[in-house]
Amino acid sequence: MEPIPSQMTVVGISKPGGPEVLLPETRAVPKPAPGEILVKVAAAGVNRPDVAQRSGSYPPPPGASDLPGLEIAGEVVALGEGATKHKLGDKVMSLVAGGGYAQYCIAQDAQAMTVPPGYSMIEAGATAETLMTVWHNVFERGRLAPGETLLVHGGSSGIGTMAIQLAVALGSKVITTVGSQEKADACLKLGATRAINYKTDDFVAAVKEATGGKGVEVILDMVGGDYIERNYEAAAMDGRIVQIAFLGGAKATVNFTKLMIKRLHHTGSTLRPRSNADKAAMVAAIEAKVMPLLHEGRIKPLIDGTFALHQAADAHRRMETSQHIGKIVLTV
Ligand SMILES: NC(=O)c1ccc[n+]([C@@H]2O[C@H](COP(=O)([O-])OP(=O)(O)OC[C@H]3O[C@@H](n4cnc5c(N)ncnc54)[C@H](OP(=O)(O)O)[C@@H]3O)[C@@H](O)[C@H]2O)c1
């Protein structure tokens, strides 16, 4: 194994602002603390929260790296005390609390997962964040069961493309909303039974029609705003609505009558500030229940495109066009 250098190239946020504030810097290579591993990064996924962090609206939680980057894949090159799940030379993919836009990154040993066979490092670098977000919100919070129908808003997003695959592979039907025909085609190809272009069709009416008037059992929503009341309309009796973002606004005037009449559950969560113990528990559940589907090649992130680490600004520009379908990845 090559010696670990003392310095590395990273991409930092020079000040809050547009994509141009993402600039290469030189930093010291971090040392793994107890329970941590040092990963030589091969690929780092770009996620919408990185854009929010760059523009100053999503500060890193206390103790986390100030560098952007919430998921990585690479080779384990150093082990902190007590890190026994992985060994030197292992190829892993992991959620990280920040610092992914770098040549080396610290991950929690318990949160890192072995790269599944048949996965490229680019695919592996684009997996952990969406897999954990979808698993926790759709299955642990939303309790989606086989035979039930899931409505995914933003079906072509990194999160949406993972949610479609996971729900279909675990025996559910998926309906999505999308902003273009091209995105609709991509969602149908991933296994969705219906992709509603919300710019031309009313998703509530389309969901009712697709479910024989019953509505959907679970909704994964990243839009909020005026979708909140419309989600109550589109949900089935005892439906579960899980909020993971508010791209359309966090404030709304809502008539809650449907929530009561239909006995709905409206919940939500954010992954990043969760404790290491919570994240490790999610990873353990994923390894037990979902990893075989990744091994069989039934779940693989849909890659929109890749950019070199020093082109992180262009990767953010691509994400902010919202034209991408699936994941944008930085190669290191
Ligand atoms: N709570 C959590 O734990 C958690 C974890 C990870 C990510 N997230 C959130 O989940 C969302 C998806 O993340 P991602 O990385 O998958 O994002 P992404 O790939 O950039 O996808 C976002 C998509 O949402 C759709 N959209 C709908 N309304 C929008 C609006 N008002 N503004 C911008 N886009 C809108 C767009 O597609 P259309 O053309 O179809 O509109 C866009 O492509 C983000 O908001 C992110 O912050 C939450």
The ligand as an SDF file (V2000), in Angstrom:
LIG
                    3D

 48 52  0  0  0  0  0  0  0  0999 V2000
  -34.1160   14.4580    4.8440 N   0  0  0  0  0  0  0  0  0  0  0  0
  -33.0320   13.7920    4.4790 C   0  0  0  0  0  0  0  0  0  0  0  0
  -32.4900   12.9940    5.2300 O   0  0  0  0  0  0  0  0  0  0  0  0
  -32.4790   14.0030    3.1000 C   0  0  0  0  0  0  0  0  0  0  0  0
  -31.3570   13.2860    2.6730 C   0  0  0  0  0  0  0  0  0  0  0  0
  -30.8930   13.4810    1.3860 C   0  0  0  0  0  0  0  0  0  0  0  0
  -31.5270   14.3890    0.5480 C   0  0  0  0  0  0  0  0  0  0  0  0
  -32.6030   15.0830    1.0180 N   0  0  0  0  0  0  0  0  0  0  0  0
  -33.3200   16.0380    0.1540 C   0  0  0  0  0  0  0  0  0  0  0  0
  -33.9590   15.3180   -0.8660 O   0  0  0  0  0  0  0  0  0  0  0  0
  -34.0550   16.1480   -2.0130 C   0  0  0  0  0  0  0  0  0  0  0  0
  -33.5240   15.3970   -3.2050 C   0  0  0  0  0  0  0  0  0  0  0  0
  -32.1220   15.3020   -3.0960 O   0  0  0  0  0  0  0  0  0  0  0  0
  -31.2640   14.8630   -4.3480 P   0  0  0  0  0  0  0  0  0  0  0  0
  -29.8360   14.9820   -3.9770 O   0  0  0  0  0  0  0  0  0  0  0  0
  -31.7910   13.5730   -4.8230 O   0  0  0  0  0  0  0  0  0  0  0  0
  -31.6810   16.0630   -5.3360 O   0  0  0  0  0  0  0  0  0  0  0  0
  -31.6590   16.2100   -6.8920 P   0  0  0  0  0  0  0  0  0  0  0  0
  -31.1180   15.0190   -7.5680 O   0  0  0  0  0  0  0  0  0  0  0  0
  -31.0390   17.5290   -7.1620 O   0  0  0  0  0  0  0  0  0  0  0  0
  -33.2020   16.2940   -7.2960 O   0  0  0  0  0  0  0  0  0  0  0  0
  -34.0820   17.3170   -6.9810 C   0  0  0  0  0  0  0  0  0  0  0  0
  -35.2330   17.2490   -7.9930 C   0  0  0  0  0  0  0  0  0  0  0  0
  -36.3830   17.7100   -7.3500 O   0  0  0  0  0  0  0  0  0  0  0  0
  -37.2770   18.1950   -8.3330 C   0  0  0  0  0  0  0  0  0  0  0  0
  -37.9350   19.3870   -7.8190 N   0  0  0  0  0  0  0  0  0  0  0  0
  -39.2380   19.4790   -7.5420 C   0  0  0  0  0  0  0  0  0  0  0  0
  -39.5620   20.6720   -7.0780 N   0  0  0  0  0  0  0  0  0  0  0  0
  -38.4160   21.3740   -7.0470 C   0  0  0  0  0  0  0  0  0  0  0  0
  -38.0930   22.7090   -6.6650 C   0  0  0  0  0  0  0  0  0  0  0  0
  -39.0150   23.5480   -6.2050 N   0  0  0  0  0  0  0  0  0  0  0  0
  -36.7810   23.0840   -6.7580 N   0  0  0  0  0  0  0  0  0  0  0  0
  -35.8250   22.2510   -7.2140 C   0  0  0  0  0  0  0  0  0  0  0  0
  -36.1080   20.9790   -7.5990 N   0  0  0  0  0  0  0  0  0  0  0  0
  -37.3690   20.5560   -7.5170 C   0  0  0  0  0  0  0  0  0  0  0  0
  -36.4540   18.4870   -9.5930 C   0  0  0  0  0  0  0  0  0  0  0  0
  -36.9210   17.6240  -10.6110 O   0  0  0  0  0  0  0  0  0  0  0  0
  -38.2060   17.9880  -11.5150 P   0  0  0  0  0  0  0  0  0  0  0  0
  -37.7240   18.4770  -12.8350 O   0  0  0  0  0  0  0  0  0  0  0  0
  -38.9350   16.7140  -11.6120 O   0  0  0  0  0  0  0  0  0  0  0  0
  -38.9670   19.0500  -10.7910 O   0  0  0  0  0  0  0  0  0  0  0  0
  -35.0250   18.1370   -9.1930 C   0  0  0  0  0  0  0  0  0  0  0  0
  -34.3140   17.5030  -10.2080 O   0  0  0  0  0  0  0  0  0  0  0  0
  -33.2710   17.4210   -1.7210 C   0  0  0  0  0  0  0  0  0  0  0  0
  -34.1680   18.4400   -1.3690 O   0  0  0  0  0  0  0  0  0  0  0  0
  -32.4280   17.0310   -0.5440 C   0  0  0  0  0  0  0  0  0  0  0  0
  -32.0990   18.1350    0.2670 O   0  0  0  0  0  0  0  0  0  0  0  0
  -33.0900   14.9090    2.2610 C   0  0  0  0  0  0  0  0  0  0  0  0
  1  2  1  0
  2  3  2  0
  2  4  1  0
  4  5  1  0
  4 48  2  0
  5  6  2  0
  6  7  1  0
  7  8  2  0
  8  9  1  0
  8 48  1  0
  9 10  1  0
  9 46  1  0
 10 11  1  0
 11 12  1  0
 11 44  1  0
 12 13  1  0
 13 14  1  0
 14 15  2  0
 14 16  1  0
 14 17  1  0
 17 18  1  0
 18 19  2  0
 18 20  1  0
 18 21  1  0
 21 22  1  0
 22 23  1  0
 23 24  1  0
 23 42  1  0
 24 25  1  0
 25 26  1  0
 25 36  1  0
 26 27  1  0
 26 35  1  0
 27 28  2  0
 28 29  1  0
 29 30  1  0
 29 35  2  0
 30 31  1  0
 30 32  2  0
 32 33  1  0
 33 34  2  0
 34 35  1  0
 36 37  1  0
 36 42  1  0
 37 38  1  0
 38 39  2  0
 38 40  1  0
 38 41  1  0
 42 43  1  0
 44 45  1  0
 44 46  1  0
 46 47  1  0
M  CHG  2   8   1  16  -1
M  END
$$$$
